[in-house]
């Protein structure tokens, strides 16, 4: 064996020893402040979900508009399009393409959306004030999550629900708008709970996968 081969082998074994001796740092767990804010937000979302059926019963009295799972009729779909009620922000599972920052930002956008819609509808009928206040408190917790994780500040469009007011020409339009808003809000809350659970455990799962 020539001297160059011997030197190369020595370098190889030395590199292997150094690599094995360097400790691999596990992915850090979710910061305690972020986890606490996520838990508080989840508790509030669960409260909103418990209250939604009673709010719907108190505000929607048009026959056929219930919270029971049922496919939308063509007439109801046309009404939703006519009223211009925005779609709920989509919350996907956390990944490299859908980061925690993006997820929390969409949570914020959704809360602002439903706060705005309920604010417009609260001018036409009673029974929505407490729900809107809960969304305001939820947004506070989500903002605390942003601060804890040092996410970049964004300015969601807070005017996306303002067109609804000009399209509520009668009681039927109001009833449909309330029904659709509460139905979409319920679905959004279910997505929120899944996302909040994922945020509280995301890094810990990633560390365990190594």
Secondary structure, 3 states (H helix, E strand, C coil): CCHHHHHHHHHHHHHHHHHHHCCCCCCCCCCHHHHHHHHHHHHHHHHHHHHHHHHHHHHCCCCCCCCCCCCCCHHHHHHHHHHCCCCCCCCCCCCCCCCHHHHHHHHHHHHHHHHHHHHHHHCCCCCCHHHHHHHHHHHHHHHHHHHHHCCCCCCCCCCCCHHHHHHCCCHHHHHHHHHHHHHHHHHHHHHHHHHHHHHHHHHHHHHHCC
